[in-house]
Amino acid sequence: MKRPHEEPPPLAPRSATFPWRVVGEAGRGASGVVLEATGPQRAALKVALAPGATQWLAREADVLARVGRLWGPRTLDAGRMPEGAPHAGAPYLALEWVDGRALSAAADPEERERLAAIVAHGVGGALEELHAVGVTHGDVKPANI
């Protein structure tokens, strides 16, 4: 089994062509940007922009492959953003799009409490599975759930 400190494998393209059409920016963080895209299906394109972010993106792809579909989105594609696309040349990881809403959007306080318990149970299960394969998340916060 791979250890957390080992170098992840490089991101290998899963398709010869770029099958995505970027429709907007879904989020931005310290290491890169998440773009909403359509193509064979709706996707989140995580684009590495910061120095060192390519290794982080490759590691994320490796972790998602090891933990399976129960706790994370399915990996659809990987490669480099093509000429003419936003952030051309930057490495990307295409993940299945997961719709959701903020827990605070629940109108009823009792509903929020019930949903919070369900979400906490799920997050605990996900962290347990990550830890079982030697991975610590490092950025557990409401925006990442």
C-alpha atoms as a printed R data frame, in Angstrom:
    type eleno elety resid chain resno       x      y       z
1   ATOM     1    CA   MET     A     1   0.000  0.000   0.000
2   ATOM     2    CA   LYS     A     2   1.141  3.498  -0.800
3   ATOM     3    CA   ARG     A     3   2.215  5.685   2.115
4   ATOM     4    CA   PRO     A     4   0.937  9.288   2.458
5   ATOM     5    CA   HIS     A     5   4.433 10.780   2.051
6   ATOM     6    CA   GLU     A     6   5.201  8.950  -1.211
7   ATOM     7    CA   GLU     A     7   5.084 10.859  -4.490
8   ATOM     8    CA   PRO     A     8   1.730 10.327  -6.218
9   ATOM     9    CA   PRO     A     9   1.656  9.060  -9.786
10  ATOM    10    CA   PRO     A    10   1.439 11.739 -12.483
11  ATOM    11    CA   LEU     A    11  -2.000 12.619 -13.778
12  ATOM    12    CA   ALA     A    12  -2.571 10.635 -16.942
13  ATOM    13    CA   PRO     A    13  -5.078 11.861 -19.507
14  ATOM    14    CA   ARG     A    14  -8.131  9.645 -19.705
15  ATOM    15    CA   SER     A    15  -9.227 10.975 -23.072
16  ATOM    16    CA   ALA     A    16  -7.296 12.050 -26.146
17  ATOM    17    CA   THR     A    17  -9.409 15.171 -26.562
18  ATOM    18    CA   PHE     A    18 -10.814 17.699 -24.119
19  ATOM    19    CA   PRO     A    19 -14.494 16.687 -23.859
20  ATOM    20    CA   TRP     A    20 -15.562 19.569 -21.606
21  ATOM    21    CA   ARG     A    21 -17.258 22.921 -22.167
22  ATOM    22    CA   VAL     A    22 -16.646 25.275 -19.253
23  ATOM    23    CA   VAL     A    23 -19.840 27.046 -18.173
24  ATOM    24    CA   GLY     A    24 -18.573 28.960 -15.151
25  ATOM    25    CA   GLU     A    25 -16.456 29.142 -12.036
26  ATOM    26    CA   ALA     A    26 -17.843 27.162  -9.102
27  ATOM    27    CA   GLY     A    27 -15.199 28.011  -6.522
28  ATOM    28    CA   ARG     A    28 -11.671 29.164  -5.874
29  ATOM    29    CA   GLY     A    29  -9.105 28.225  -3.255
30  ATOM    30    CA   ALA     A    30  -5.453 28.710  -2.420
31  ATOM    31    CA   SER     A    31  -4.254 26.034  -4.859
32  ATOM    32    CA   GLY     A    32  -6.583 26.485  -7.785
33  ATOM    33    CA   VAL     A    33 -10.055 26.883  -9.154
34  ATOM    34    CA   VAL     A    34 -13.075 24.633  -9.659
35  ATOM    35    CA   LEU     A    35 -14.890 25.117 -12.940
36  ATOM    36    CA   GLU     A    36 -18.363 23.838 -13.711
37  ATOM    37    CA   ALA     A    37 -18.385 22.058 -17.057
38  ATOM    38    CA   THR     A    38 -20.657 20.062 -19.308
39  ATOM    39    CA   GLY     A    39 -19.676 17.356 -21.762
40  ATOM    40    CA   PRO     A    40 -20.316 13.654 -21.557
41  ATOM    41    CA   GLN     A    41 -21.893 14.635 -18.211
42  ATOM    42    CA   ARG     A    42 -21.869 17.573 -15.793
43  ATOM    43    CA   ALA     A    43 -18.476 17.856 -14.121
44  ATOM    44    CA   ALA     A    44 -16.345 19.820 -11.689
45  ATOM    45    CA   LEU     A    45 -12.948 20.568 -13.206
46  ATOM    46    CA   LYS     A    46 -10.390 21.091 -10.447
47  ATOM    47    CA   VAL     A    47  -7.617 23.135 -12.044
48  ATOM    48    CA   ALA     A    48  -4.231 23.389 -10.288
49  ATOM    49    CA   LEU     A    49  -2.856 26.936 -10.462
50  ATOM    50    CA   ALA     A    50  -0.468 27.427  -7.533
51  ATOM    51    CA   PRO     A    51   3.150 26.214  -7.467
52  ATOM    52    CA   GLY     A    52   3.139 22.622  -6.213
53  ATOM    53    CA   ALA     A    53  -0.559 22.215  -6.933
54  ATOM    54    CA   THR     A    54   0.076 19.655  -9.674
55  ATOM    55    CA   GLN     A    55   1.366 17.178  -7.072
56  ATOM    56    CA   TRP     A    56  -1.611 17.966  -4.830
57  ATOM    57    CA   LEU     A    57  -4.016 17.277  -7.704
58  ATOM    58    CA   ALA     A    58  -2.277 13.993  -8.586
59  ATOM    59    CA   ARG     A    59  -2.445 12.937  -4.941
60  ATOM    60    CA   GLU     A    60  -6.162 13.739  -4.810
61  ATOM    61    CA   ALA     A    61  -6.747 11.576  -7.894
62  ATOM    62    CA   ASP     A    62  -4.813  8.746  -6.236
63  ATOM    63    CA   VAL     A    63  -6.778  9.050  -2.980
64  ATOM    64    CA   LEU     A    64 -10.124  9.083  -4.800
65  ATOM    65    CA   ALA     A    65  -9.106  5.930  -6.666
66  ATOM    66    CA   ARG     A    66  -8.251  4.204  -3.365
67  ATOM    67    CA   VAL     A    67 -11.369  5.121  -1.381
68  ATOM    68    CA   GLY     A    68 -13.889  4.314  -4.082
69  ATOM    69    CA   ARG     A    69 -17.238  5.944  -4.781
70  ATOM    70    CA   LEU     A    70 -18.871  5.729  -1.373
71  ATOM    71    CA   TRP     A    71 -17.394  8.942   0.048
72  ATOM    72    CA   GLY     A    72 -16.248 10.960  -2.918
73  ATOM    73    CA   PRO     A    73 -17.101 11.910  -6.449
74  ATOM    74    CA   ARG     A    74 -16.111  9.647  -9.327
75  ATOM    75    CA   THR     A    75 -13.059 10.708 -11.333
76  ATOM    76    CA   LEU     A    76 -14.023 11.234 -14.971
77  ATOM    77    CA   ASP     A    77 -10.934 12.577 -16.700
78  ATOM    78    CA   ALA     A    78  -7.563 14.212 -16.147
79  ATOM    79    CA   GLY     A    79  -5.149 16.152 -18.283
80  ATOM    80    CA   ARG     A    80  -4.159 19.713 -19.136
81  ATOM    81    CA   MET     A    81  -6.475 22.551 -20.035
82  ATOM    82    CA   PRO     A    82  -6.258 23.050 -23.816
83  ATOM    83    CA   GLU     A    83  -5.445 26.216 -25.731
84  ATOM    84    CA   GLY     A    84  -8.457 28.504 -25.784
85  ATOM    85    CA   ALA     A    85  -9.843 27.183 -22.496
86  ATOM    86    CA   PRO     A    86  -9.596 29.078 -19.209
87  ATOM    87    CA   HIS     A    87  -6.186 28.478 -17.579
88  ATOM    88    CA   ALA     A    88  -4.729 26.888 -20.748
89  ATOM    89    CA   GLY     A    89  -1.905 24.460 -19.993
90  ATOM    90    CA   ALA     A    90  -2.802 23.989 -16.323
91  ATOM    91    CA   PRO     A    91  -3.411 20.435 -15.094
92  ATOM    92    CA   TYR     A    92  -7.005 19.508 -14.295
93  ATOM    93    CA   LEU     A    93  -8.940 16.693 -12.690
94  ATOM    94    CA   ALA     A    94 -12.549 16.221 -13.837
95  ATOM    95    CA   LEU     A    95 -14.865 14.893 -11.131
96  ATOM    96    CA   GLU     A    96 -18.542 14.098 -11.323
97  ATOM    97    CA   TRP     A    97 -20.628 17.109 -10.320
98  ATOM    98    CA   VAL     A    98 -22.334 16.722  -6.948
99  ATOM    99    CA   ASP     A    99 -25.343 18.957  -6.376
100 ATOM   100    CA   GLY     A   100 -25.940 20.089  -2.851
101 ATOM   101    CA   ARG     A   101 -27.028 22.895  -0.629
102 ATOM   102    CA   ALA     A   102 -25.700 24.455   2.528
103 ATOM   103    CA   LEU     A   103 -27.072 23.002   5.732
104 ATOM   104    CA   SER     A   104 -27.981 26.542   6.757
105 ATOM   105    CA   ALA     A   105 -30.404 26.629   3.804
106 ATOM   106    CA   ALA     A   106 -32.769 24.253   5.612
107 ATOM   107    CA   ALA     A   107 -35.703 26.452   6.626
108 ATOM   108    CA   ASP     A   108 -36.757 24.601   9.745
109 ATOM   109    CA   PRO     A   109 -34.349 24.507  12.748
110 ATOM   110    CA   GLU     A   110 -35.452 20.930  13.531
111 ATOM   111    CA   GLU     A   111 -34.697 19.924   9.945
112 ATOM   112    CA   ARG     A   112 -31.237 21.521  10.227
113 ATOM   113    CA   GLU     A   113 -30.542 19.544  13.396
114 ATOM   114    CA   ARG     A   114 -31.665 16.255  11.816
115 ATOM   115    CA   LEU     A   115 -29.661 16.912   8.646
116 ATOM   116    CA   ALA     A   116 -26.589 17.923  10.666
117 ATOM   117    CA   ALA     A   117 -26.660 14.561  12.464
118 ATOM   118    CA   ILE     A   118 -26.903 12.697   9.150
119 ATOM   119    CA   VAL     A   119 -24.083 14.732   7.616
120 ATOM   120    CA   ALA     A   120 -21.849 14.314  10.690
121 ATOM   121    CA   HIS     A   121 -22.329 10.550  10.537
122 ATOM   122    CA   GLY     A   122 -21.395 10.527   6.845
123 ATOM   123    CA   VAL     A   123 -18.344 12.728   7.365
124 ATOM   124    CA   GLY     A   124 -17.180 10.436  10.170
125 ATOM   125    CA   GLY     A   125 -17.482  7.423   7.873
126 ATOM   126    CA   ALA     A   126 -15.570  9.186   5.120
127 ATOM   127    CA   LEU     A   127 -12.752 10.208   7.471
128 ATOM   128    CA   GLU     A   128 -12.580  6.668   8.854
129 ATOM   129    CA   GLU     A   129 -12.155  5.275   5.328
130 ATOM   130    CA   LEU     A   130  -9.501  7.869   4.475
131 ATOM   131    CA   HIS     A   131  -7.572  7.090   7.656
132 ATOM   132    CA   ALA     A   132  -7.792  3.349   6.898
133 ATOM   133    CA   VAL     A   133  -5.792  3.915   3.693
134 ATOM   134    CA   GLY     A   134  -3.279  6.188   5.446
135 ATOM   135    CA   VAL     A   135  -4.683  9.557   4.398
136 ATOM   136    CA   THR     A   136  -5.582 12.546   6.549
137 ATOM   137    CA   HIS     A   137  -7.898 15.104   4.954
138 ATOM   138    CA   GLY     A   138  -6.380 18.246   6.440
139 ATOM   139    CA   ASP     A   139  -9.143 20.653   5.416
140 ATOM   140    CA   VAL     A   140 -12.439 19.479   6.916
141 ATOM   141    CA   LYS     A   141 -14.821 22.430   6.949
142 ATOM   142    CA   PRO     A   142 -18.438 23.045   5.948
143 ATOM   143    CA   ALA     A   143 -17.480 24.363   2.498
144 ATOM   144    CA   ASN     A   144 -15.730 21.062   1.702
145 ATOM   145    CA   ILE     A   145 -18.592 18.806   2.730
